[in-house]
């Protein structure tokens, strides 16, 4: 019984030990089999010899020792396993802390935060599974090692210890400056093409649009077209309403909102409410920079006025406020680093009560920042671009070849160091294209186009050659790749082909000439000349190049052939005949009649011949000149009405009378003059040859119209 109880105790101990670990189904089956074996062995216990009994007890003791050793190994493995999980958590927490410390913006961190929370939940689930499952521990160990590696990798990435290759995308440059574009250009080596447009919405020199949208992979493009704002277009037409009845402040607000750049106020005495628009010189559709003058009702109280603080107000607002009370305003312009261009920097009188009748106020208006030119010659192109953009300047670049300046360096600039720069000034900068080297070309056109594009002096010479075909190169003063200096002239010698001596074709027939040209490899063209006294039709009477002149093969010659032996005709006296009769007679005679009119008028009927250039025998086909009569001079009666004269506007009076007299009196000359007068501006002077009422004018005569002017 003691042995049985001992065995049960051993089994119970084993079970108790195993309760510290998770017991699998296989372990339970093995223990049950062992328990059965022990029960079967109880029957033979009594038959065991003392020696066998001792051996059996020794075996039981060995099993207990093995169990204890196995338990120690398991405990060590469990310790390493839990240590690995702790390291995983520590690494993860370190990664999270470093990410938080390197947050750029919450917007950028938010996606990472979501990922971190997800990974943390996965890590918790894996840890719980590892505690409850022994069979999956190997997979979990692998997960922990991978997760530790992931965390360390991200820590090094965040700290900048390692870098990953990333693909660059085209950013959205809308409303950004060219500084951003040029910075991106230099990093990505993309050609930037600039296009300029006016814009009311986008600030000057900011980007309106781009032809490649974001995000596009940078590797997929080689150039980018950006449209840059020039600010408001002051030549643009806008509709200007009738401001009559509105206040000065309302006009100023409208002018600022619609970019009207040339508005001025004239303050006049009026019974209307003070600072109210009485009239204006223009309204309707006009350009933004059109002069807009508004008459404003003046404050006539002549009471003392407290002059308000006008600093940082626009020039239009400040001057109009003072002038509305009758103050005299003196404008002084100065540069300012703080006050925007066109706004008040300071005033001579402020917060004081003054009489408008005897007070002058000096307003100092900002010209913007005083811009001092840096040393352009010592700057890179990107530095110059940044300076130009930052200061809203205009720049024009041109490129030239240079023997001294390497590619990309500045050759010269229109501004020097420490120059004061006006914003309206265009800055011209010349950039080196490096040394100019002779190119390899296949045709002379290719060479001449290249030379003219690069302002290279060149000379093309021709030499006869029996070996080199016409227009092919014989020699060049500069070889391929040789530097062409500033004052060099490139001389190109081309072949004229073999030399040909021109024969004398005069007196030869057209057929004989053509055969001879073909034989000599010359190009001959023909034209018909005039009639001759003796030479028959189609016989050569002239040639474009003289005989015995040496030319190259293929040269074109123009051969003039006789129209035949000339005919004579007799021209009768045409004086007294009408134009129509003369035209018919000239046509029948085979001559050309050219007509003109006499300078004055006469009693001869209009379009009747008064003289001719030739009479008698002339060559058939000749030309003669026929002079025709203008006829008798006409007299016109014109009534000038006072209503046709514009009071106070001499120019308008002139325009009206000039149109009227021109239409009513063809052939009469009128000279207009302006004469200074104290009154009656725009009316006719007493000395005028044209009066109010009925006037008589004769063709061929000249009359002077004098208008009173101020």
C-alpha positions in Angstrom: 0.0 0.0 0.0 2.9 2.3 0.7 4.3 1.7 -2.7 1.0 2.3 -4.3 0.5 5.6 -2.4 4.1 6.5 -3.3 3.3 6.0 -7.0 0.2 8.0 -6.7 2.1 10.7 -5.0 4.6 10.7 -7.9 1.8 11.0 -10.4 0.2 13.8 -8.4 3.6 15.6 -8.2 4.0 15.3 -11.9 0.5 16.6 -12.4 1.1 19.5 -10.1 4.3 20.4 -11.9 2.5 20.2 -15.2 -0.2 22.5 -13.9 2.4 25.2 -14.0 2.6 24.7 -17.7 -0.1 24.2 -20.3 -0.8 20.4 -20.6 -1.5 19.2 -24.1 -3.8 16.3 -25.0 -0.7 14.1 -25.9 0.8 14.7 -22.5 -2.4 13.5 -20.8 -2.6 10.3 -22.9 1.1 9.5 -22.1 0.4 10.0 -18.4 -2.6 7.7 -18.5 -0.6 5.0 -20.2 2.1 5.2 -17.6 -0.6 5.0 -14.9 -2.0 1.8 -16.4 1.5 0.3 -16.6 2.0 1.0 -12.9 -1.3 -0.7 -12.0 -0.3 -3.8 -14.0 3.1 -3.8 -12.4 1.5 -3.9 -8.9 0.7 -7.6 -9.4 4.3 -8.6 -9.7 5.6 -6.4 -6.9 5.3 -9.2 -4.4 7.4 -11.5 -6.6 10.2 -9.0 -7.0 13.5 -9.8 -5.4 15.1 -7.3 -3.1 17.7 -6.5 -5.8 14.9 -5.8 -8.4 13.1 -3.7 -5.9 16.2 -1.5 -5.4 16.7 -1.1 -9.1 13.1 -0.1 -9.6 13.4 2.5 -6.9 16.6 3.9 -8.5 14.7 4.3 -11.8 12.0 6.2 -10.2 14.5 8.5 -8.6 16.2 9.1 -12.0 12.8 10.0 -13.5 12.3 12.6 -10.8 15.7 14.1 -11.5 15.0 14.2 -15.3 11.8 16.0 -14.5 13.5 18.6 -12.4 16.2 19.2 -15.2 13.5 19.6 -17.8 11.7 22.1 -15.6 14.8 24.2 -15.2 15.4 24.3 -19.0 11.8 25.4 -19.6 12.1 28.1 -17.1 15.2 29.4 -18.8 13.5 29.3 -22.2 10.5 31.2 -20.8 12.8 33.9 -19.3 14.4 34.5 -22.7 11.1 34.5 -24.4 9.6 37.1 -22.1 12.7 39.2 -22.3 12.3 39.2 -26.1 8.7 40.5 -25.8 9.9 43.2 -23.3 12.6 44.3 -25.8 10.0 44.5 -28.5 7.8 46.8 -26.4 10.8 49.0 -25.5 11.9 49.3 -29.1 8.3 50.1 -30.2 7.9 52.8 -27.5 11.3 54.3 -28.5 10.1 54.5 -32.1 6.8 56.2 -31.1 8.7 58.8 -28.9 11.1 59.7 -31.6 8.3 60.0 -34.2 6.5 62.4 -31.8 9.6 64.5 -31.2 10.1 64.9 -35.0 6.6 65.9 -35.9 6.6 68.4 -38.7 2.8 69.1 -38.8 -0.1 67.2 -37.3 -1.4 66.7 -40.8 1.8 64.8 -41.7 1.9 62.9 -38.5 -1.7 61.7 -38.5 -1.2 58.9 -41.1 1.8 57.7 -39.1 -0.2 57.8 -35.8 -2.9 55.6 -37.3 -0.3 53.1 -38.4 1.4 53.2 -35.0 -1.9 52.5 -33.2 -2.6 49.6 -35.5 0.8 48.1 -35.0 0.5 48.5 -31.2 -2.8 46.6 -31.2 -1.2 43.8 -33.3 1.7 43.7 -30.8 -0.8 43.4 -27.8 -2.7 40.6 -29.5 0.5 38.7 -30.3 1.7 39.1 -26.7 -1.5 37.6 -25.4 -1.4 34.7 -27.8 2.2 34.0 -26.8 1.3 33.6 -23.2 -1.6 31.2 -23.9 0.0 29.1 -26.6 3.3 27.1 -26.5 3.1 25.7 -30.0 3.0 29.1 -31.8 5.9 30.6 -29.8 8.4 30.0 -32.6 6.3 32.1 -35.0 5.8 34.8 -32.4 9.6 35.0 -31.8 10.0 35.5 -35.6 7.4 38.2 -35.5 9.1 40.0 -32.5 12.5 39.9 -34.3 10.9 41.4 -37.4 9.0 44.0 -35.4 12.2 45.0 -33.6 14.0 45.3 -36.9 11.1 47.4 -38.3 11.2 49.8 -35.3 15.0 50.2 -35.4 14.8 50.8 -39.2 12.1 53.6 -38.7 14.1 55.1 -35.8 17.2 55.4 -38.0 15.1 56.7 -40.9 13.5 59.4 -38.7 16.8 60.4 -37.3 18.3 60.7 -40.8 20.9 58.0 -40.2 19.7 56.2 -43.4 17.9 57.5 -46.4 15.6 55.8 -48.9 15.4 56.6 -52.6 12.2 58.5 -53.2 10.4 59.5 -56.4 10.0 63.2 -57.0 6.7 64.7 -58.0 5.8 68.0 -59.7 4.4 70.2 -56.9 1.5 72.6 -57.1 3.1 76.0 -57.7 -0.2 78.0 -57.7 0.2 81.4 -56.0 3.9 80.6 -55.2 6.8 82.7 -56.3 9.5 81.9 -58.9 11.9 81.4 -56.1 10.1 78.1 -55.3 10.0 77.2 -59.0 13.7 77.9 -59.5 14.7 76.0 -56.3 12.8 73.0 -57.6 14.3 73.4 -61.0 17.9 73.3 -59.8 17.2 70.2 -57.7 15.4 68.3 -60.5 17.2 69.7 -63.6 13.9 70.6 -65.4 13.8 73.4 -68.0 11.4 76.2 -67.0 9.6 78.1 -69.7 8.1 81.3 -68.4 4.9 82.9 -69.7 3.5 86.2 -68.4 -0.1 87.2 -68.0 -2.0 90.0 -66.2 -4.1 88.9 -63.2 -6.3 90.8 -60.7 -6.3 87.9 -58.3 -2.7 86.6 -58.2 0.0 88.9 -56.8 2.7 90.2 -59.2 5.4 87.6 -60.0 3.4 84.8 -58.4 2.4 81.7 -60.3 -1.0 81.6 -62.0 -0.9 78.1 -63.6 1.4 75.4 -64.9 1.1 73.1 -67.9 2.0 69.9 -65.9 -0.4 69.2 -63.1 0.6 68.0 -59.6 1.4 65.3 -58.7 3.1 64.1 -61.9 6.4 62.1 -61.7 9.3 64.4 -62.3 11.1 61.7 -64.3 8.3 61.8 -66.9 8.9 65.4 -67.9 11.8 67.5 -69.2 10.3 71.0 -69.1 7.6 72.9 -67.3 5.6 75.9 -68.5 4.6 78.3 -65.8 2.4 81.3 -66.2 3.5 84.2 -64.1 1.3 87.1 -62.9 2.1 90.7 -64.0 -0.5 92.0 -61.6 -3.5 94.0 -62.8 -3.6 95.1 -66.5 -4.0 98.9 -66.4 -4.7 98.9 -70.1 -7.7 96.7 -69.6 -11.1 98.2 -70.3 -13.6 98.4 -67.4 -17.0 100.0 -67.0 -16.8 103.2 -64.9 -20.2 104.2 -63.5 -21.6 107.7 -63.1 -20.4 108.6 -59.6 -22.6 111.8 -59.4 -24.2 111.9 -56.0 -21.8 109.4 -54.4 -19.3 110.3 -51.7 -15.6 110.7 -52.2 -14.9 107.7 -50.0 -17.2 105.5 -52.2 -15.3 106.6 -55.3 -12.0 105.8 -53.6 -13.2 102.4 -52.6 -14.5 101.6 -56.2 -11.2 102.9 -57.7 -9.1 100.6 -55.4 -11.3 97.5 -56.0 -11.3 98.0 -59.8 -7.6 99.1 -60.1 -8.3 102.6 -61.5 -4.8 104.1 -61.5 -5.4 107.7 -62.7 -8.1 109.2 -60.5 -8.0 112.8 -59.3 -10.5 115.1 -57.5 -11.2 118.8 -58.1 -12.9 120.5 -55.2 -15.3 123.3 -56.2 -17.8 125.5 -54.5 -21.3 123.9 -54.5 -24.5 123.9 -52.5 -24.5 120.1 -52.5 -23.5 118.0 -49.6 -19.8 118.2 -48.8 -17.6 115.5 -50.4 -20.2 114.6 -52.9 -19.4 114.0 -56.6 -21.0 116.8 -58.7 -19.7 115.8 -62.2 -17.0 113.7 -63.9 -15.1 114.0 -67.2 -15.8 110.4 -68.4 -17.9 107.4 -67.6 -18.7 104.1 -69.3 -16.2 101.8 -70.9 -12.6 103.0 -70.5 -9.1 101.8 -69.7 -8.1 101.6 -66.1 -5.3 104.1 -66.6 -7.6 106.6 -68.3 -7.5 110.0 -66.6 -10.7 110.2 -64.5 -11.4 113.7 -63.1 -14.2 114.2 -60.6 -15.6 117.5 -59.4 -16.3 117.2 -55.7 -18.3 119.7 -53.5 -15.9 121.6 -51.3 -16.3 122.4 -47.6 -16.8 126.2 -47.6 -17.2 126.7 -43.9 -13.6 128.1 -43.6 -13.6 127.0 -40.0 -10.6 125.7 -38.3 -10.1 121.9 -38.9 -8.3 119.3 -36.8 -6.0 117.6 -39.2 -6.3 113.8 -38.7 -3.5 111.2 -38.9 -3.1 110.4 -42.6 -0.1 108.1 -42.3 -0.4 104.8 -44.0 -3.3 106.1 -46.0 -3.2 106.1 -49.8 -2.0 109.2 -51.6 -5.5 109.7 -53.2 -7.3 109.5 -49.9 -4.9 111.7 -48.0 -4.6 114.5 -50.6 -8.4 114.5 -51.3 -9.2 114.7 -47.6 -7.0 117.8 -47.1 -8.1 119.4 -50.3 -11.8 118.9 -49.4 -11.3 121.4 -46.6 -9.2 123.8 -48.7 -5.7 122.9 -47.3 -2.9 123.3 -49.8 -1.0 120.1 -50.2 2.7 119.7 -51.1 3.8 116.2 -52.1 7.3 114.9 -51.2 8.4 111.4 -52.3 10.8 109.3 -50.3 11.9 105.7 -50.1 10.5 103.7 -47.2 11.2 100.2 -45.9 8.0 100.1 -43.9 5.3 101.9 -45.9 3.9 100.5 -49.1 4.5 102.5 -52.3 1.9 105.2 -52.9 1.0 105.5 -49.2 1.7 108.3 -46.7 4.9 108.0 -44.7 4.5 111.2 -42.7 2.8 114.6 -42.7 4.0 118.0 -41.5 0.9 118.7 -39.4 -1.0 116.1 -37.5 -3.7 116.2 -34.7 -3.6 120.0 -34.7 -6.5 122.4 -35.4 -5.6 124.7 -38.3 -7.2 127.2 -40.6 -7.5 125.9 -44.2 -7.0 129.4 -45.6 -3.4 129.9 -44.6 -2.1 126.3 -43.9 0.0 124.1 -46.1 0.5 120.5 -45.3 3.5 118.5 -46.6 2.7 114.8 -47.3 5.6 112.5 -47.7 4.6 109.7 -50.0 6.4 106.3 -50.1 8.3 105.3 -53.3 8.6 101.9 -51.7 11.8 100.4 -50.5 15.1 102.0 -51.6 16.5 99.2 -53.7 20.3 99.2 -53.8 21.8 96.9 -56.5 24.1 94.1 -55.2 27.2 93.0 -57.1 25.4 91.3 -60.0 28.7 90.2 -61.5 29.5 88.1 -58.4 26.1 86.4 -58.2 24.8 83.1 -59.7 21.8 83.0 -61.9 19.6 81.5 -59.1 20.7 84.3 -56.7 19.9 86.9 -59.3 16.5 85.4 -60.0 15.7 85.3 -56.3 16.7 89.0 -55.9 14.7 90.0 -59.0 11.6 88.2 -57.7 11.8 89.4 -54.1 11.9 93.0 -55.3 9.3 92.7 -58.1 11.7 93.9 -60.8 11.7 93.3 -64.5 14.7 91.5 -66.1 15.7 90.6 -69.6 18.3 87.9 -70.1 20.3 87.4 -73.2 23.2 85.0 -73.9 26.5 85.6 -75.7 29.5 83.5 -76.4 32.6 84.6 -74.4 36.2 83.7 -74.6 36.9 84.7 -71.0 33.7 83.7 -69.1 32.8 80.1 -68.6 29.3 78.8 -69.5 26.6 80.3 -67.2 28.7 83.1 -65.7 27.6 86.8 -66.0 29.3 88.8 -68.7 27.7 92.2 -68.0 24.7 93.9 -66.5 22.9 97.1 -67.1 23.1 97.9 -63.4 26.3 98.3 -61.3 26.9 97.6 -57.6 25.3 100.1 -55.2 23.1 101.6 -58.0 19.7 102.8 -56.8 17.1 100.8 -58.8 13.8 102.2 -59.9 11.1 99.5 -60.0 10.0 100.4 -63.5 13.5 99.9 -64.8 14.2 96.9 -67.0 17.4 95.2 -65.9 19.4 93.6 -68.7 21.8 90.8 -67.9 24.1 89.0 -70.4 25.0 85.4 -69.6 28.0 83.5 -71.1 27.3 80.6 -73.4 31.0 79.7 -73.1 33.4 79.7 -76.0 32.1 79.8 -79.5 33.4 76.9 -81.5 33.1 76.2 -85.2 30.4 73.7 -86.0 30.3 70.8 -88.5 27.7 71.6 -91.2 26.4 69.8 -94.3 24.9 72.7 -96.3 25.9 76.3 -96.7 22.4 77.3 -95.5 22.9 75.5 -92.3 26.2 77.4 -91.8 24.8 80.8 -92.6 21.8 80.3 -90.3 24.1 79.4 -87.5 26.4 82.3 -88.2 23.6 84.9 -88.3 22.0 83.5 -85.2 25.3 83.9 -83.3 26.2 87.3 -84.9 29.3 85.8 -86.5 30.9 87.8 -89.3 31.4 85.5 -92.3 32.4 85.8 -96.0 31.5 83.3 -98.7 33.9 83.2 -101.7 33.7 81.2 -104.9 36.4 79.6 -106.9 36.4 77.7 -110.1 37.2 74.0 -109.8 37.4 71.2 -112.3 37.3 68.6 -109.5 34.8 69.8 -106.9 31.1 70.1 -107.8 29.4 73.5 -107.8 28.4 74.9 -104.3 30.5 72.2 -102.5 33.1 73.3 -99.9 36.7 73.9 -101.1 38.1 75.3 -97.8 37.2 77.0 -94.5 39.2 79.5 -92.4 38.1 77.7 -89.2 38.1 74.0 -88.6 35.5 72.1 -86.6 35.8 72.7 -82.8 38.2 75.7 -83.3 37.4 78.7 -81.2 35.9 81.7 -83.0 37.1 84.9 -81.4 35.0 88.1 -81.1 36.4 89.9 -84.2 37.0 86.9 -86.3 35.5 86.6 -89.8 34.9 83.0 -91.0 35.7 82.7 -94.6 34.0 79.8 -96.6 35.3 79.0 -100.1 32.8 77.2 -102.3 33.2 75.7 -105.7 31.8 77.6 -108.7 32.2 74.5 -110.8 34.3 74.5 -114.0 34.7 77.9 -115.8 32.8 78.8 -119.0 33.5 81.6 -121.5 30.3 83.3 -122.6 30.0 83.6 -126.4 28.5 86.5 -128.3 24.8 85.6 -128.9 23.9 89.0 -130.6 22.3 88.3 -134.1 21.7 84.6 -133.4 18.3 83.0 -133.6 16.5 81.7 -130.5 17.0 78.0 -131.6 20.8 78.5 -132.2 21.2 80.2 -128.9 19.4 77.4 -127.0 21.6 74.7 -128.7 24.8 76.6 -127.8 23.7 77.0 -124.2 23.0 73.3 -123.9 26.4 72.5 -125.4 28.2 74.8 -122.8 26.0 73.7 -119.9 24.6 77.2 -119.4 21.1 78.1 -118.5 19.4 80.5 -121.0 16.1 82.2 -120.7 14.5 84.5 -123.2 12.4 87.7 -123.2 10.9 89.8 -126.0 12.3 93.3 -126.2 11.2 96.3 -128.3 10.7 96.7 -132.0 13.9 97.6 -133.9 14.7 99.4 -137.1 16.3 96.4 -138.8 16.4 93.2 -136.7 13.8 90.6 -137.5 11.6 89.0 -134.9 13.1 86.4 -132.4 16.7 87.4 -133.3 18.9 88.3 -130.2 19.5 92.0 -129.7 21.0 91.9 -126.1 22.3 89.4 -123.5 22.5 89.8 -119.7 26.3 89.0 -119.6 28.7 90.3 -122.1 30.6 88.0 -124.5 34.0 86.6 -123.3 33.0 86.9 -119.6 34.1 83.8 -117.6 31.3 82.2 -115.6 30.7 78.9 -113.9 28.7 76.2 -115.5 25.0 76.4 -114.9 25.0 80.2 -114.9 21.8 81.7 -116.2 21.8 84.1 -119.1 18.8 86.3 -120.1 18.7 86.8 -123.9 16.6 89.6 -125.3 14.9 88.9 -128.6 13.6 91.5 -131.1 9.9 92.0 -131.3 10.3 92.6 -135.0 11.0 95.6 -137.3 9.2 98.7 -135.9 6.2 100.3 -137.5 5.6 104.0 -137.7 2.3 105.8 -137.0 1.2 109.5 -137.4 -0.2 111.2 -134.2 -2.8 113.9 -135.1 -3.4 117.1 -133.1 -5.7 116.1 -130.2 -6.3 119.7 -128.8 -10.0 120.4 -128.4 -11.0 116.7 -128.5 -12.7 115.0 -125.6 -11.1 112.3 -123.5 -13.3 109.5 -124.9 -12.5 110.5 -128.5 -8.7 110.6 -127.8 -8.9 107.1 -126.1 -10.4 105.6 -129.3 -7.9 107.3 -131.6 -4.9 106.1 -129.5 -6.2 102.6 -129.5 -6.7 102.6 -133.3 -3.1 104.0 -133.8 -1.5 101.4 -131.5 -0.1 103.9 -129.0 -0.7 104.5 -125.3 -2.3 107.8 -124.1 -1.6 108.9 -120.5 -4.0 111.6 -119.1 -3.5 114.3 -116.5 -5.3 117.5 -115.6 -4.1 121.1 -115.7 -3.3 122.7 -112.4 -6.0 125.5 -112.6 -9.3 126.1 -114.1 -10.2 127.5 -117.6 -13.1 128.3 -119.8 -12.5 125.1 -121.8 -15.0 122.4 -121.1 -14.0 119.8 -118.5 -12.2 116.7 -119.9 -11.2 118.4 -123.1 -7.6 118.3 -124.4 -5.7 121.5 -123.9 -2.2 120.1 -124.9 -0.3 117.0 -125.8 3.3 115.8 -125.5 3.8 114.6 -129.1 2.4 115.0 -132.6 3.5 113.7 -136.0 5.4 110.4 -136.7 6.1 108.1 -133.7 6.9 104.4 -133.2 4.1 101.9 -133.0 3.4 101.2 -129.3 4.8 104.6 -128.1 3.3 106.6 -125.3 2.1 110.2 -125.3 0.7 112.5 -122.6 -2.6 114.3 -122.9 -3.4 117.2 -120.6 -7.2 117.7 -120.0 -9.1 120.8 -118.7 -10.6 121.0 -115.2 -13.3 123.2 -116.7 -14.5 126.6 -115.4 -14.2 127.3 -111.7 -17.4 126.8 -109.7 -18.7 129.1 -107.0 -20.3 127.8 -103.8 -22.5 129.6 -101.2 -22.2 128.1 -97.7 -24.1 129.4 -94.6 -22.3 129.1 -91.3 -24.6 128.8 -88.3 -23.6 129.9 -84.8 -25.0 126.7 -83.5 -22.2 124.9 -85.4 -19.6 126.5 -83.2 -18.5 125.0 -79.9 -18.2 127.5 -77.1 -15.0 127.1 -75.1 -13.7 124.3 -77.4 -11.7 125.6 -80.5 -10.7 122.1 -81.6 -14.4 121.0 -81.8 -15.3 124.1 -83.8 -12.4 123.4 -86.3 -13.5 119.8 -86.7 -17.1 120.8 -87.4 -16.3 123.5 -89.9 -13.6 121.5 -91.7 -16.0 118.6 -92.4 -18.8 121.0 -93.5 -16.6 123.1 -95.9 -14.8 120.1 -97.4 -18.1 118.4 -98.3 -19.7 121.6 -99.6 -16.8 123.1 -101.5 -14.8 120.6 -103.5 -11.7 122.2 -105.2 -11.6 125.0 -102.6 -8.7 125.1 -100.1 -9.3 126.2 -96.4 -6.5 127.0 -93.9 -7.4 126.9 -90.2 -5.7 129.0 -87.6 -6.1 129.7 -83.9 -5.9 133.2 -82.5 -5.6 134.0 -78.8 -8.6 136.0 -77.4 -9.9 137.0 -74.1 -13.5 136.0 -74.8 -15.6 134.1 -77.4 -13.3 131.1 -77.1 -14.3 128.6 -79.8 -16.0 131.3 -82.0 -14.8 132.8 -85.3 -12.4 135.7 -85.1 -13.4 139.1 -86.7 -10.3 138.6 -88.9 -11.5 135.3 -90.3 -12.1 134.9 -94.0 -15.1 132.8 -93.1 -17.9 134.5 -91.2 -21.1 133.5 -89.5 -23.9 133.7 -92.1 -23.6 133.3 -96.0 -20.2 132.9 -97.5 -19.1 132.6 -101.2 -16.2 130.3 -102.2 -14.6 129.8 -105.6 -12.8 126.7 -106.8 -9.0 127.1 -107.0 -9.0 129.8 -104.3 -7.7 129.5 -100.7 -9.5 130.9 -97.7 -8.3 131.3 -94.1 -10.6 130.3 -91.1 -9.5 132.0 -87.8 -10.9 130.6 -84.5 -10.6 132.3 -81.1 -8.5 130.3 -78.7 -7.2 130.8 -75.1 
